[in-house]
Amino acid sequence: MGPTGIHKVERSKKMHSQVVCSGPAGHTAAIYLARANLSPVMFEGFMANGFAAGGQLTTTTDVENFPGFPSGILGPELMEKFREQSIRFGTKIITETVSKIDLSARPFRYWREGQEEQEAETADTVIIATGASAKRLDLKGEQTYWQSGISACAVCDGAVPIFRNKPLAVIGGGDSAAEEATYLTKYGSHVYVLVRRGELRASKIMAKRLQNNPKITILWNTVATECQGNGDLLNNLRIKNLLTGEERDLAVNGLFYAIGAWLARHEPATALVRSQLQTDPDGYIITVPGTTQTSVKGVFAAGDVQDKRYRQAITSAGSGCMAALEAEKLIAEEEELGV
């Protein structure tokens, strides 16, 4: 898949590059663009997609797998360091949300939230780094303990201190649940798997592995009804047996969602551009293999918005670097040709 042709419109006063959103991908792109003297402008959003500026990491406690921090670092603190570095090299950061964008012609036109009827601002290139968010179950107490005991990614969060040597719970009965429960036994003291039916949907080999693990207990015909804790961290689940109707407490310090395929548990934030860029059936932006180039020349996608496999801060940062280098190369080539 290559970029589609773009017709030209009269150029107005504009920026070279615009970065939409402010997670690891967005800030890494901004840092590289700024160091290349391209004066990037970042729209970090105002509670865009339900997150504060900085994205999902702002709701994360300990981050222990980002290089350079041997003792770990809090998610919000890490994102503040990203932001400080972006500003240091000259990135202009605007705490507003881009609500509308027109990618049909270059320079691209965009509007800020609440200013849709005003004259558009323009940019030569755009890097989309709006991320993805985990789908939630809307349990009572979920909002209070999200990322304070509740997670949708065992690989991302399973090793953080609040889960180590503590009882944990996984919701789900398929291969993903089996894999994540098994993975969590490396860190938790015991893992409970809540299965709403009387059988597993997991493959035979995964089901056997799950049932034979001495650190795993399967609770059949069981659902979670409420997440409880001390106001700061989760320490208990209210669970219900669907056959008997009995409700009881399950003392756990971690709850991991593993319902459905892992890919289906996240929602990419692509509503802004989905009708203008090629996306896959799940809404993730499709890029040319080995690049961050989208189906529209001059538009690049970085981070979780185009990565449905890894979803790690470090891989997001790497793709942000790629997007910036590709945008820089395009701008340089066009300036050389006098385009």
C-alpha positions, 0 to 999 in steps of 0.5 A: 500500500502506497500513499495516495496522490495529493492535489495542491492548494495555495500555501498559507502561513503554516508550520512544517510539522504537526504532532497530534497527541503527546504520548511516548511516540508523539514526544519522541517525534517532536524531539527529533523534529525540533532538533532538525530545526523544523519547529514542530507544534504538538497538540497534546489534547485536553483530556483527549480520549479520556486521558490527560496530556501524556496518554495512557502512561499518565494513569500508570504507576511504576514503569520498570521496563523503560531503559534508563531508569534502573529503579523504575519511574512513575508513569506521570513522571516519565511523561513529564520528562518527555515533555520537558525534553520536547520543550527544551529543543523548541517544540511548541506544545498546545494543550488543546484538542484537534477536533477536525482535520482535512487530509485531502490536500497539502498543506493539510488543514485542521481546526481546534476544538471549539474553533471549527467555524474559524479559519483553518490552520495548516501544516506540511506534514502531520504525525498521528500519535493519538494512541489506543485505550483499553476497553473496560468492563464498567464494574463498580469501583473500576474507575477508582482502581484503574491502573491502581490494581486493575489492568488490561495488559499483564505483560505491561504491568504484571511485574510492578511492585504492587502485584509481586507476591500478591494474589491476583485475578484474571477475567476470561476463559480463552487463550489470552486469559490462559496465557496471561494467568500463566504469565502472572504466576511469575510474579503473583503468589496465586492467580484466580481465573474468573470464567463465566461459563462452566468450560474454557474456550481456550485451546486444549493445550492452553487449557491443560496448562492452565488447569495443571498449574498449582498456582492457578485456581479456576472459578467456574461460572463466576463474574466480578461485580465490584472492585474494592480497596482502600481508596488508593489500591485494589485489595478485594473483588466482589464475585458472583456465582452465576449458577447459585447467585451466591456473592462473596469476597475474593481478596486480590491485589490485582485484576487483569482483563483478558476477555476476547482476543488481546487485539480486541481489548483496545480501541485505537483513537482514530475517529479523527482520521478514520474516514481519510486514512486506510485502516484495518477492520479494528480501526488501526491505521495501516502503514507501509511495511517498515515505515510510518507512512500512511495511505496519504503522502505527508501523513505519518502514524506512530505508536499504538494508533498503528501498533496492534501487536506490541503496545509498549512505551519503548516501541511507541517511542521508536516509531515516533523517531521513525515518523520524525525522520521520515517527515524530515526527509520528505520536507527536505526533498520537497524543499530541494525540488522547490515543491 
